[in-house]
């Protein structure tokens, strides 16, 4: 029997872990993140929806001291210490030629043909859907007990050259450090708008 999920409501504790008490961290405790935890994050991230199951995100997990130093050279000064101190930083890129994988990712129809000859459309779709996957990744990391520190302050060309040189059709979207956040590295939560401020029901 197929389990029905539509009546399932997460506990207050789970909602706090994922949203209400979760924060973006600027500093990290000296606790490692294992390869098994990284794979657990991916195993959750890949289950969330993308258009035609295109799965365009391509992730480099920067974990070694050498790789951290290389990434630190690509980010703005204020982000260097964050990258070096974090147990791991995910470089979230996207594949402009994601459509080549669609015959097995979306076998129900000839989805590959939808994107052939339209590189601009593919890049737009890959960027949008990899952004979604980046958000899924942060929720997945929180779900397995880790904290996140997403960043956009970097030289994209430098990151692409450093981490996607062997895959020239991949482009960086953003980066996200992952680990056990240091509570002393964050300030009071910034304001969040009420529903009426930015929402309309029509």
N, C-alpha and C positions, 0 to 999 in steps of 0.2 A: 504494500500500500504506500502511495506517495504521501510523504508528510506535508501537511499544510502549514505554511509559515505565516500566513497573513494575520492571524490572531495572536501571534507571539510578540510580546513586548519585552524589551530588555529591562533588566533591573536598573534601579537608580545608580547602583555601583558601577555597572557596565557603562551606562551613559556618561557618568562622571569620568571614567577612564578614557573613553573615546572622545568626549566633547567638553562637558561642562567644567571639568577641573584640569583638562589637558592643556599644556602650555607649549610654546615654541622656545626651546632652550638655547642659551648662548654659551653655556659652559657645561662640562661633563665630569662626572665622577670617574675615578680610576677603576672602572669595571669593564671587562671585555665583553664583546658581542661575538658569539660563536658562529661558525659557518652554518650550524644547524638552525640557529635563530634566523639567519639571513634567508635560508631556504624556506623557513616557515612563513616569513613575510611574503616571499614570492608566491607560495602556494595559496595564500589568501588573495593577494593582489590579482592574480591571473583569473580568479573566478568572477570578478566584477565586470560589468558590461562595457564593451566598446562597440562602435558601429561595425556591423558585419563581422564581429569578433576579430577585427583587424589586428589587435594586440601590437600596436606600433612601437611601444616603449622598448628601448634597449638600455640596459643598466650595467654600468661598471661599478662594482663595489670596492671603494678605495679603502684598503685595510692595512696594508704594509706601511712601514715608516717611509720607505722610498716613494711609494705612490702618494702618500699624504704630502710629502715635501713637494712633489711634482704638482699636485693640485693646489697647494698653498701658493705656488708661484703664479697661478692663474686667477686668483681671487683678489678682491680689493683688500686694502690693508686691514680694515676692521674685521674681516672674515678669516684672516690667516690663522689666528690662534684657535678659532673654532674648529677649523679643518684638522689642524695638527693634533688637537686634544681629543677629538671625537674618536671613539673606537672604530667607527666606520662611517664613511660618507658615500651615499649613493649618487652617482652621476647619472641623471635620468636624461637619456637621449631619445630620439625617435628616428625611425627608418623611413626615408622617403620612398623606398621601394618595398614597403610592407606588402603590397599587393601580390608580390611573388609567392608569399606564404599562404595566400587565401585558398588555393585549391584544397589544402588539408585543414586549414583553420575554419573555413566556411564552405563545407563540401555540398551544401544543399542546392547550390546553383553556381553558375559561372561568374562569381563575384569579381574575379581578377579582371575580367573584361570591362567592368564598370570604371576602372581606374587607369587602364592602359591609355597612353597618349595624353594624359592630363597630369603632368607633374605638379603644376600649381595647385590643382585640386587635391592631389595626394599629399603635398606638403601641408596644406591647410588641415586636412583630415588627420594627418599624423600628429601635427602639433596639438590639435584640440583633444584627440583621444589619448595621447601620451600625457597631457596635462591631467586628464581624468585619472589615468593610471597612477600618476604621481600622488594625487590626493588619496586614491585607494591605498597606495603604499604607506602613507603616513598613518591612516586608520589601522592598517594591518599591523604596523609596528607597534602602535599603541595597544592593539588587541593582544599582542603577545608579551606585553609588559615593558615595552621600551618607550623612549621619548624621542622626539624629533626636533630638528632645527633647520627648517628649509631656508635656502638662500638663493638670491638672484644677483648678487653683487660679484660678477666675475667677467672675465674676458672670454666671450664665447668662442672666438677663433682660436684662442690659446687652449681652451679646454678640448675643442675638437681635435686640434693637432696633437695634444698630449694623450688623449684617451680613445679617439676614434680614427687615428691615422690609418689603421688597417681596414677601416670601414668608411670610406669617404662619402657614402650616401647616408651616414648617420649624423645627426646634429644634436647638440646638447639643448635641453629645454630648461632645466634648473637642477640644482644640487640640494641634497638633504642629508645633514649629519644625523646619525642615529646612535643612541646609547642610553645611558642612565643619566638623566639631566641633573645638574647641580642646582638645587633650589636657590642658592645665593646668586645665580647668574641671571635671574629674571627680575623684572620690576612688576608693579601692580598691573593687572590686566587692563588693557585699553578698553574704552567703551564699546558696547555692542548695541546696534539699533533695535528698537522695538519693531514689531511686525509692520505697523502702519507707516513707518518711515520710508521703507523701500519696497513695499509689496502692495499689489492691487489684485483683488479678485473680481473678475468680470463675468 
